[in-house]
Amino acid sequence: MQPPAEYDKPYAGKLTIRRLETVEEMIATCPKARTKYGCAKHPPDHSSCDIYIVSDKVLKRDHGTYIFVLRHELEQIPVEFTYNLRA
């Protein structure tokens, strides 16, 4: 399932993607996450975003994919910050 075109925009802030080896690392890094496969953290102004995704080994074991988790986490950023950051 794809997001509507008006929301499918590249993130305009500083984006960092970090991989974690285990589900336990993910839970420790993102204890409030709704999934054990990835999470996104950002400051209130959304000027940057750190996305954490578990290893391919974990994703493969659980029948997940990196691109699915990445798209899901990018969709968590409010749309007003995905294409036009304003100071």
C-alpha positions, -999 to +999 in steps of 0.1 A: +000+000+000+014+034-010+006+067+007-014+093-013+008+112-038+004+145-018+020+129+012+047+108-006+074+134-004+111+132+005+121+143+040+138+178+039+157+176+072+188+158+082+181+121+081+202+094+098+195+057+095+209+034+121+208-004+121+205-024+153+215-060+155+187-074+178+151-068+188+164-063+224+185-034+212+155-019+194+134-022+225+161-005+246+166+023+220+129+029+214+110+016+244+077+034+233+078+021+197+047+002+185+068-022+166+100-041+174+115-036+139+119+002+136+113+036+151+119+072+143+131+099+168+131+136+161+133+169+180+101+190+182+110+212+152+116+180+131+149+195+117+164+161+119+153+125+122+171+094+134+155+062+121+164+029+138+158-004+120+167-039+131+192-060+111+183-078+079+189-110+097+160-102+122+138-089+094+143-120+072+137-143+102+103-125+108+094-122+071+099-084+070+118-061+046+141-031+051+122-010+026+088-017+043+101-007+077+119+024+063+088+036+045+067+031+076+091+051+097+093+079+072+055+081+072+056+088+109+071+123+102+042+148+099+037+158+063+044+195+069+081+185+076+086+162+046+089+188+019+092+224+032+110+230+065+106+266+076+125+283+104 
